[in-house]
C-alpha cells in the first residue's frame, strides 16, 4: 500500500494547481458516506407501464365481433 501512496503522490506532483483541486474534489466525493451509499444502492423499481389493475383498461373486442 505504501508504494501505491507513493505512486499517487508522484502523479499528484505532475498536476497543475487547478487539476489538483479537481482531483481533491473527486476523492472527497468518493469518500463521502452518503455518496457511497447512493452509488451502492440498488436501482429504484420503476413502474412497468403495464398496469393490469387500471380502471381505464379498455375491453378489446375479439375478431369478428361487432363493436358499438
N, C-alpha and C positions, 0 to 999 in steps of 0.2 A: 504494500500500500504506500510505503514511503516513496518508492520510485514513481508511482502514479502521481503523487502530490508534487514531487519534484518536476515531473514532466509537465504537469498542469501549470506550475509556476513559470517554467521556461516558455510555455506557449503564451501565458498572460503577458510576459515581458515583451512579446512581439506586437501586441496590440497597441493601437493609438488610444489616447485617453477616452474618446467618445465610444470606442469599441469596448473598452474595459467597462464602462458604465452599462452598456447593453448586456454584456456577459454577466455582470453582477446582478442585474435585474432578472435575467433568466435563472440564475442559480437561486435567487430569493424566491421566485415563483415555484421552482422545483422543490424547495424545502418547506413551503407554506403548507401546514397541515390540512387546511380546507381544500386547497388546490389538489393535494394528493388524494383526498377522499373523493373529490369530484372526478378526477381522472380515472380512479379505480372503480367507480360506481358502475353498476350495470346500466345499460341504456333504459330510458323510461319506456314503459309499454304504451304504445300508441294504439288508438282505435283502428281496427282493421278496415273500416269503411263499409263493412257489410254487417249492418245491424239487423239481425233476424227478428228482433222483438220490436221493431219500429212500428208505431201505429200508422205510419204513412206508407207502408208497404202496399203496393198495388197487386191486385189479383190478376194473374196472367190468364188469358183465355187459351184453351187448348186449340190446336189446329182443327179447323172445320166447324168450330162453334161460332155462333153469331155474337157479335159484340153490340152492346146497347147503343 
